[in-house]
């Protein structure tokens, strides 16, 4: 039996491959093929645009796939009578960072539009058409929402009055002299599955194990392990320096006067913490990278 897994092609492609690598899977992508190889004989991968992933998972062409909450919502608004997709894991990573993406309503800096209500009767360009229409409908505003094939930021004010576009940092919007009026929706990557696939015991276990490892890889992002030896008489001084929320593992050594301390902490804090631990009596301090943390 094989699990058919959809990987997002495009902006999320590289970050997804990197996440799988940290989770323990090696994926090789051939620029001429839409079928990457993966070092798991039970999994077949297919590269699909994130915008279409929900459709193919919902239709059963794929058993599971990774795409954004934005495109899941876009699909479900257009297919309200279909069996809902099964959410398996919330994976907070994006193109440039391990964070969420915002779809924002933006208008030219020098335009007269200051609030959302000012756009009543105006034209909005976006790739996220159904979600955008739903957003304005809920506010009681009548606007003309048209699909944008790309380069959406350059369309105002000639081709559209405003846009709804995804952003992580806002730098592209600022570069195109656009001002954010509101956040339409937030999105992050989701592992979703076909309802029928989740009724199959083998596929369900395979999908859930994959979710476990991907979440563990995300949990380890930005964290490191730290271990050191310390005399029993200086242990309390060392523990007082460690971050308050950490619960370090303390192990006995062959010499009863010494113990080993092992903990996990944010990588950004290690630089300042290590000298303090040394001064407090820590010896043999080792910082090591983490690939996965199963919580």
Residue pairs with C-beta under 8 A, 6 or more apart in sequence:
1 42
1 202
1 203
2 42
2 43
2 44
3 42
3 43
3 44
3 63
3 64
3 197
3 203
3 206
3 207
4 44
4 46
4 61
4 62
4 63
4 64
5 38
5 43
5 44
5 45
5 46
5 62
5 63
5 64
5 65
5 210
6 45
6 46
6 47
6 48
6 53
6 56
6 57
6 62
6 64
6 65
6 66
6 67
7 13
7 16
7 17
7 27
7 36
7 45
7 46
7 47
7 48
7 65
7 66
8 16
8 47
8 48
8 49
8 50
8 53
8 65
8 66
8 67
8 189
9 34
9 47
9 48
9 49
9 50
10 49
10 50
11 50
11 95
12 50
12 66
12 68
12 94
12 95
12 189
13 29
13 47
15 93
15 94
15 95
16 66
16 189
17 27
17 29
19 91
19 93
19 214
19 217
19 218
20 26
20 27
20 38
20 214
20 217
21 27
22 217
22 220
22 221
22 291
22 292
23 210
23 213
23 214
23 216
23 217
23 291
23 292
24 213
24 291
24 292
25 38
25 39
25 40
25 213
26 38
26 39
27 36
27 37
27 38
27 39
27 45
28 36
28 37
28 38
29 36
29 47
30 36
30 37
34 46
34 47
34 48
35 44
35 45
35 46
35 47
36 45
36 46
36 47
37 45
38 45
42 206
43 206
46 62
48 56
48 62
48 65
50 66
50 67
50 68
50 71
51 67
51 71
51 74
51 127
52 71
53 62
53 65
53 66
53 67
53 71
53 192
54 65
54 67
54 71
54 72
54 74
54 75
54 76
54 85
54 192
55 75
55 79
56 62
56 65
57 63
57 64
57 65
57 85
57 192
57 193
57 194
58 75
58 79
58 82
58 83
58 85
58 194
60 194
60 196
60 197
62 194
63 193
63 194
63 197
63 203
63 207
64 88
64 191
64 192
64 193
64 194
64 197
64 207
64 210
65 191
65 192
66 91
66 189
66 190
66 191
66 192
67 189
67 190
67 192
68 101
68 187
68 188
68 189
68 190
69 185
69 186
69 187
69 188
69 189
69 190
70 101
70 103
70 128
70 131
70 166
70 185
70 187
71 187
72 85
72 190
72 192
73 130
73 131
73 185
74 128
74 129
74 130
74 131
75 85
76 82
76 84
76 85
77 130
77 131
77 134
78 130
83 195
84 195
85 192
85 193
85 194
85 195
86 192
86 193
86 194
86 195
86 198
87 190
87 191
87 192
88 190
88 191
88 192
88 193
88 207
88 208
88 211
89 190
89 191
89 211
89 214
89 215
90 188
90 190
91 188
91 189
91 190
91 191
91 214
91 215
91 218
92 98
92 99
92 100
92 188
92 189
92 218
93 99
93 188
93 189
93 218
93 221
94 100
94 101
94 168
94 188
94 189
95 101
95 168
96 168
96 169
97 168
98 218
98 221
98 222
99 168
99 188
100 186
100 187
100 188
101 166
101 167
101 168
101 186
101 187
101 188
102 166
102 167
102 168
102 183
102 185
102 186
102 187
103 126
103 128
103 131
103 132
103 164
103 165
103 166
103 167
103 183
103 184
103 185
103 186
103 187
104 164
104 165
104 167
104 170
104 173
104 180
104 181
104 182
104 183
104 184
105 116
105 119
105 124
105 135
105 162
105 163
105 164
105 180
105 181
105 182
105 183
105 184
106 156
106 162
106 163
106 164
106 165
106 173
106 178
106 179
106 180
106 181
107 113
107 119
107 156
107 161
107 162
107 163
107 178
107 179
107 181
108 156
108 157
108 177
108 178
108 179
109 177
109 178
109 179
110 177
111 156
111 157
111 161
111 162
111 179
112 118
113 119
113 122
113 161
113 162
113 181
114 181
115 181
116 136
116 139
116 141
116 181
116 182
117 139
117 141
119 136
119 141
119 143
119 161
119 162
119 181
120 141
120 142
120 143
121 142
121 143
121 144
122 143
122 144
122 161
122 162
123 143
123 144
123 145
123 146
123 160
123 161
123 162
124 132
124 136
124 143
124 144
124 145
124 146
124 160
124 161
124 162
124 163
124 164
125 146
125 147
125 148
125 152
125 155
125 156
125 159
125 160
125 162
125 163
125 164
126 132
126 145
126 146
126 147
126 148
126 152
126 163
126 164
126 165
127 147
127 148
127 149
127 150
127 152
127 165
128 164
128 166
128 184
128 185
129 145
129 146
129 147
131 184
131 185
132 145
132 164
132 184
133 145
135 164
135 184
135 185
136 142
136 143
136 145
146 160
148 155
148 160
148 163
152 163
152 165
153 163
153 165
153 172
153 173
153 175
153 176
153 178
154 176
155 163
156 162
156 163
156 178
162 181
163 178
164 184
165 173
166 187
167 173
170 180
173 179
173 180
191 207
191 210
191 211
191 214
193 207
197 203
197 204
197 207
198 204
198 207
212 294
213 292
215 295
216 292
216 293
216 294
216 295
217 291
217 292
219 292
219 293
219 294
219 295
220 290
220 291
220 292
220 293
222 266
222 267
222 268
223 264
223 265
223 266
223 267
223 290
223 293
224 264
224 265
224 266
224 267
224 270
224 287
224 288
224 289
224 290
225 262
225 263
225 264
225 287
225 288
225 289
225 290
226 262
226 263
226 264
226 265
226 270
226 273
226 274
226 277
226 285
226 286
226 287
226 288
227 260
227 261
227 262
227 263
227 284
227 285
227 286
227 288
228 238
228 260
228 261
228 277
228 282
228 283
228 284
228 285
228 286
229 253
229 258
229 259
229 260
229 261
229 282
229 283
229 284
230 238
230 258
230 259
230 261
230 280
230 281
230 282
230 283
231 257
231 258
231 281
232 256
232 257
232 258
232 259
233 257
234 280
234 281
235 250
235 259
235 261
237 280
237 281
238 261
238 277
238 280
238 281
238 282
239 248
239 261
240 280
241 273
241 276
241 277
241 280
242 248
242 261
242 263
242 265
242 273
242 277
243 265
243 266
243 269
246 263
246 264
246 265
247 263
248 261
248 262
248 263
249 261
249 262
249 263
250 259
250 260
250 261
251 259
251 260
251 262
252 259
252 260
253 259
253 260
261 282
264 290
264 293
265 273
270 287
274 285
274 287
277 285
278 285
